[in-house]
């Protein structure tokens, strides 16, 4: 891919880039259905099985998972095709204008991806005559919709930026500055990070993705009630970077319900022009201050307690305490999350008070990606971005009336919204939610 081509919103070539604060993996959020499919209890004891590797060195599932998670993020640029066959209604009637992340819920979409493998990245969702881009540079990010000619700039307040700089040497986690767009690399890493229980993991025959040799990790849920049949992650044999993620519904073993994969990829640092951002002339610019999370708890004086705390903070499978009003029924791929006291009418009307009062755990569907996507489309303290669409019309189109509420059914996810303020969601059949709701 020619990364020197002009990019909307890219800074002039002589523009300097901000000094890096610290190295960390680039992060992209994923549509909620994909999060459920590959994030919720994505775990299994790795099987020591191998498959035909077409002349490549034999590798076990355990080795593959370990190498992907331990590999350094790579600088790369490429084209990604995102295809969703979720069985949802035709969203074209929802009057979603131009390139919009809502379009990722159905059909095929094309994205272009650039990252330096550290803290700078750009992901652009391409439409027929428009684009929606997310540009990240450490604790600062921009979203740009060419259809609306609007830029949203996410940044820390001066005091928080100074505190972040002071914490940088301690490797403190940076805040999520904006909801982003899905890529195979981040989606694949998120999936394999939880490959320890509730599924079986094996290695399928080697394949080729974007012209590159790739191993394939296959995860098959053991849950009896889940909608997810299997998940396959294709891993580059040279860099251990996930190149493609495919998720099959338990109702269709022939065609993936969700597929995100590179069609071309180059492992080289993109130009500074691509990774820098300047608002296009005449675009509306909206500033959003992102609060810096509180500092992590101080280490206990007792060495044993300090070690236990460190292990808990580093455990990717550790779940945070559930907030009031949130319950989880079942476990693994059959788990159902229930949230009480949701003001659905207020959310559809974009009422900030409805969002402020909503208790949602950081890992509602087993991944922070769901929360990040949620924050992309609802206000945060009255300041977050809102999609340029009729939320009520979209809600009515995606759901069907049932006794006591409305129901969304897809090939990988079911959501039940009840008139009494309860919302139930899981990668399970709709009837499971209706039975639990009583």
C-alpha positions in Angstrom: 0.0 0.0 0.0 1.2 3.5 -0.8 1.2 5.2 2.6 2.4 8.5 1.1 -0.9 9.1 -0.7 -2.8 12.2 0.5 -5.1 11.4 3.5 -8.0 13.6 4.5 -7.1 15.3 7.8 -3.4 14.4 7.5 -1.1 17.1 8.6 1.3 18.8 6.2 4.5 16.9 5.6 6.5 19.4 7.5 4.3 19.3 10.6 6.0 18.0 13.7 4.4 15.2 15.6 3.9 15.3 19.4 6.7 13.7 21.5 5.6 10.2 22.5 4.5 9.8 26.1 5.2 6.0 26.2 4.9 2.8 24.2 1.6 0.9 24.4 -0.4 -1.3 22.1 -2.8 0.5 19.8 -6.4 -0.2 20.7 -9.5 -0.5 18.5 -13.0 -1.1 19.7 -15.3 -3.6 18.1 -19.0 -3.7 17.3 -20.9 -5.2 20.3 -21.8 -8.4 18.5 -18.1 -9.1 17.7 -17.2 -8.3 21.3 -19.6 -11.0 22.5 -18.4 -13.4 19.9 -14.7 -13.2 20.6 -14.4 -11.6 24.0 -17.0 -13.1 26.4 -15.3 -15.9 28.2 -13.0 -16.7 25.3 -11.0 -19.3 27.0 -9.8 -22.8 26.8 -7.0 -25.2 27.9 -4.7 -25.1 24.8 -4.6 -28.5 23.1 -1.2 -29.8 22.0 -2.5 -30.7 18.6 -0.9 -29.7 15.3 -2.2 -29.7 11.7 -0.9 -29.6 8.2 1.3 -26.5 8.1 2.2 -26.7 4.3 5.9 -26.9 4.9 5.9 -24.5 7.8 7.4 -25.5 11.1 4.9 -27.4 13.3 3.4 -25.4 16.1 1.0 -26.2 18.9 -2.1 -24.2 19.8 -0.4 -23.3 23.1 2.7 -22.0 21.3 0.6 -20.0 18.8 -1.4 -18.3 21.6 1.7 -17.5 23.6 3.6 -16.1 20.6 0.8 -13.8 19.5 0.4 -12.4 23.0 4.1 -11.9 23.6 4.9 -10.5 20.2 5.7 -6.8 19.9 3.0 -4.8 18.0 4.2 -4.2 14.4 4.2 -1.0 12.4 2.0 -1.7 9.4 -0.4 -0.4 6.8 -3.0 -2.2 4.9 -6.6 -2.7 3.7 -9.2 -4.5 5.8 -12.5 -5.9 4.7 -15.1 -6.3 7.4 -18.1 -8.5 6.6 -21.1 -9.0 8.9 -23.8 -11.6 8.2 -25.7 -11.1 11.5 -29.2 -11.6 10.2 -30.2 -8.0 11.1 -32.6 -5.9 9.1 -31.4 -3.9 6.1 -29.9 -0.8 7.8 -29.9 1.2 4.6 -33.4 2.3 5.6 -32.1 3.9 8.8 -30.7 6.8 6.8 -27.2 6.4 8.0 -25.3 8.9 5.9 -22.0 8.1 4.3 -19.3 6.0 5.9 -20.6 5.4 9.4 -19.6 2.7 12.0 -23.3 1.6 12.2 -22.8 0.2 8.7 -20.4 -2.4 10.2 -23.4 -4.3 11.6 -24.4 -5.5 8.1 -22.8 -6.2 4.7 -19.2 -5.6 3.7 -17.1 -2.5 4.6 -13.6 -1.5 3.7 -11.2 0.1 6.1 -7.6 1.3 5.7 -5.3 0.9 8.6 -2.0 2.6 9.5 0.0 2.2 12.8 3.5 2.8 14.0 3.1 -0.2 16.4 3.4 2.1 19.3 1.0 5.0 20.1 0.1 6.5 16.8 -2.5 5.0 14.4 -5.2 5.9 11.8 -8.2 3.8 10.8 -10.5 5.0 8.1 -13.8 3.5 7.2 -14.4 4.1 3.5 -17.8 4.8 2.0 -18.8 5.3 -1.7 -18.1 9.0 -1.4 -17.1 9.6 2.2 -15.0 8.4 5.0 -15.0 8.1 8.8 -11.6 8.2 10.4 -10.1 7.8 13.9 -6.6 9.1 14.4 -4.9 8.3 17.7 -1.7 9.8 19.1 -1.1 8.6 22.7 -3.7 10.2 25.0 -5.0 12.3 22.2 -7.4 11.4 19.3 -9.5 12.8 16.5 -12.5 11.5 14.7 -13.5 12.9 11.4 -16.7 12.4 9.4 -16.4 13.7 5.8 -20.1 13.3 5.4 -20.8 15.8 8.2 -17.5 17.7 7.8 -17.1 17.4 11.5 -14.0 16.8 13.7 -14.2 15.7 17.3 -10.9 16.2 19.2 -10.4 14.2 22.4 -7.7 15.4 24.8 -6.8 15.6 28.4 -7.0 18.8 30.4 -3.7 20.5 31.1 -3.6 19.3 34.7 -4.4 15.7 33.7 -1.8 15.8 30.9 0.8 16.9 33.4 -0.2 14.1 35.8 0.0 11.6 32.9 3.5 12.7 32.0 4.5 12.2 35.7 3.0 8.7 35.7 4.6 7.7 32.3 7.7 6.4 33.9 5.6 4.1 36.1 3.9 2.6 33.0 0.5 3.6 34.1 -2.4 2.8 31.8 -3.5 5.6 29.5 -7.1 6.6 29.2 -9.3 5.6 26.3 -9.7 8.8 24.3 -12.3 7.7 21.7 -14.2 4.8 20.4 -12.3 3.3 17.4 -12.8 0.9 14.5 -12.1 -2.8 14.4 -8.9 -4.3 13.0 -7.8 -8.0 12.7 -4.7 -7.4 14.9 -6.5 -6.0 17.9 -9.6 -8.2 17.6 -7.3 -11.3 17.3 -5.2 -10.4 20.3 -8.3 -9.7 22.4 -9.7 -13.1 21.5 -6.5 -15.1 22.2 -5.8 -13.2 25.4 -8.8 -15.1 27.0 -8.0 -18.5 25.5 -7.9 -20.5 28.8 -11.2 -22.1 29.6 -14.8 -22.8 28.5 -13.6 -23.9 25.0 -11.2 -26.2 23.2 -8.3 -24.7 21.2 -6.5 -26.3 18.3 -4.6 -25.6 15.1 -6.1 -25.9 11.7 -4.3 -26.2 8.4 -2.1 -23.4 7.4 -3.5 -20.8 5.0 -2.7 -17.6 3.1 -4.1 -14.2 4.1 -3.2 -11.0 2.1 -0.5 -13.0 0.3 1.2 -14.1 3.6 1.6 -17.5 5.2 -0.6 -17.9 8.3 -1.2 -20.4 11.0 -4.8 -20.8 12.1 -6.0 -21.1 15.8 -9.5 -22.6 16.1 -11.5 -22.0 19.3 -14.6 -24.1 19.7 -16.9 -23.1 22.7 -18.0 -25.9 25.0 -21.2 -24.0 26.0 -24.4 -25.9 25.1 -26.5 -22.8 24.7 -24.2 -20.3 22.8 -24.9 -18.9 19.4 -21.1 -19.0 18.6 -20.0 -22.2 16.8 -16.3 -21.5 16.4 -13.8 -18.7 16.0 -10.7 -18.9 13.8 -7.8 -16.5 14.1 -5.2 -16.5 11.2 -1.8 -15.6 12.5 1.1 -14.3 10.4 4.0 -16.8 10.5 6.7 -14.1 10.5 5.4 -11.4 12.9 2.8 -13.4 14.9 0.3 -10.6 14.0 -3.4 -11.7 13.6 -4.3 -11.2 10.0 -7.9 -12.4 10.0 -10.6 -13.2 12.5 -13.7 -15.3 11.5 -16.6 -16.1 13.7 -19.2 -18.8 12.8 -22.7 -19.0 14.2 -23.7 -22.4 15.6 -26.6 -22.3 13.1 -24.4 -22.0 10.0 -21.1 -24.0 9.8 -20.5 -23.0 6.1 -20.2 -19.2 6.1 -18.7 -16.9 8.8 -21.3 -14.6 10.5 -18.5 -12.1 11.1 -15.2 -11.8 9.2 -12.5 -9.1 9.6 -9.3 -9.6 7.6 -6.5 -7.9 5.7 -6.7 -8.1 1.9 -3.2 -6.4 1.7 -0.7 -5.5 4.4 2.8 -4.1 4.5 4.9 -4.4 7.7 6.7 -1.0 7.5 6.3 2.3 9.4 3.8 4.6 7.7 4.8 8.2 6.9 4.4 10.9 9.4 1.9 12.6 7.0 -0.5 9.7 7.4 -0.3 9.5 11.2 -0.6 13.2 11.8 -3.9 15.0 11.8 -5.0 18.5 11.0 -8.7 19.5 10.7 -9.6 20.0 7.0 -10.3 23.6 6.1 -13.8 24.7 7.0 -14.6 21.6 9.1 -16.5 22.1 12.4 -14.3 21.1 15.3 -15.7 20.0 18.7 -13.4 19.7 21.7 -14.0 17.0 24.2 -12.0 16.7 27.5 -11.3 13.1 28.5 -10.9 12.5 32.3 -7.7 10.8 33.3 -8.5 7.6 35.4 -7.6 7.6 39.0 -4.1 6.4 39.9 -3.8 2.6 40.5 -3.9 1.6 44.2 -0.7 1.9 46.1 1.2 -1.4 46.6 0.7 -2.9 50.1 3.6 -2.9 52.5 3.5 -6.7 52.8 5.5 -8.3 50.0 3.1 -11.2 49.6 0.1 -8.9 49.3 2.0 -6.7 46.9 2.7 -9.7 44.6 -0.9 -10.7 44.7 -2.0 -7.2 43.8 0.5 -7.1 40.9 -0.7 -10.5 39.6 -4.4 -9.4 39.8 -3.7 -6.1 37.9 -1.9 -8.0 35.1 -4.4 -10.9 34.8 -6.2 -10.3 31.4 -9.0 -12.7 32.5 -9.7 -11.0 35.8 -13.2 -9.5 35.9 -13.9 -6.2 37.8 -16.6 -6.2 40.5 -20.1 -5.7 39.0 -21.7 -2.4 39.8 -25.1 -2.2 41.5 -27.9 -3.3 39.2 -25.8 -5.6 37.1 -26.0 -9.4 37.3 -24.5 -12.2 35.3 -26.3 -15.5 34.9 -24.3 -18.5 33.7 -20.6 -18.5 32.7 -18.4 -18.8 29.6 -20.1 -18.6 26.3 -23.5 -19.1 27.8 -23.3 -16.1 30.1 -26.1 -13.5 30.1 -25.6 -10.0 31.4 -28.6 -8.2 32.9 -28.6 -4.5 33.7 -31.5 -3.0 35.7 -32.8 0.6 35.8 -32.0 1.5 32.2 -33.8 4.6 30.9 -34.2 3.4 27.3 -36.4 6.3 26.3 -33.8 8.7 27.6 -31.0 7.0 25.8 -32.8 7.1 22.5 -33.5 10.7 23.0 -29.7 11.3 23.8 -30.5 12.5 27.3 -27.1 12.8 29.1 -28.9 12.2 32.4 -30.0 8.8 31.2 -26.4 7.9 30.4 -25.0 9.3 33.7 -27.4 7.1 35.6 -26.6 3.9 33.7 -24.6 1.3 35.6 -22.5 -0.6 33.0 -19.5 -2.6 34.0 -16.2 -2.0 32.2 -16.4 -5.5 30.6 -20.1 -5.8 30.0 -19.6 -8.5 27.3 -16.2 -9.7 28.6 -14.3 -7.0 26.8 -13.6 -3.3 27.3 -14.3 -2.9 23.6 -18.1 -3.0 24.2 -17.8 -0.2 26.7 -15.6 1.8 24.3 -18.1 1.5 21.4 -20.9 2.4 23.8 -19.0 5.6 24.8 -18.5 6.4 21.1 -22.2 6.7 20.5 -23.5 8.2 23.8 -22.6 11.4 25.7 -19.9 11.3 28.4 -20.9 13.9 31.0 -23.0 15.5 28.3 -19.9 16.0 26.0 -19.5 12.8 24.1 -20.2 12.3 20.4 -23.6 11.3 19.1 -24.3 9.6 15.7 -26.0 11.7 13.1 -29.0 9.4 12.8 -32.5 8.9 14.3 -31.8 6.6 17.3 -35.5 5.8 17.7 -35.9 4.8 14.1 -32.8 2.6 14.2 -34.0 1.0 17.5 -37.4 0.3 16.0 -35.8 -1.2 12.9 -33.4 -3.5 14.7 -35.8 -4.8 17.3 -39.2 -6.5 17.3 -42.0 -6.2 19.8 -42.4 -9.0 22.4 -44.5 -9.2 25.5 -43.2 -6.6 28.0 -40.5 -5.1 25.7 -38.5 -5.4 22.5 -36.1 -8.0 21.2 -33.0 -7.9 19.0 -32.0 -11.2 17.5 -28.8 -11.8 15.4 -26.7 -14.8 14.5 -24.2 -14.1 17.3 -26.0 -12.0 19.8 -29.5 -11.5 21.4 -30.6 -8.4 23.4 -33.9 -8.1 25.3 -35.1 -4.6 26.3 -37.9 -4.7 28.8 -40.4 -2.0 29.6 -39.5 -2.2 33.4 -36.0 -0.9 32.7 -34.1 -4.3 32.4 -31.8 -5.1 29.6 -30.5 -8.7 29.0 -27.8 -9.5 26.5 -25.7 -12.6 25.6 -24.4 -14.8 22.8 -27.3 -17.1 23.4 -30.7 -17.7 21.7 -33.4 -15.1 22.2 -35.6 -17.7 24.0 -32.9 -18.0 26.7 -33.3 -14.3 27.5 -37.1 -14.5 27.5 -37.0 -17.4 29.9 -34.6 -15.6 32.3 -36.7 -12.4 32.2 -39.7 -14.4 33.5 
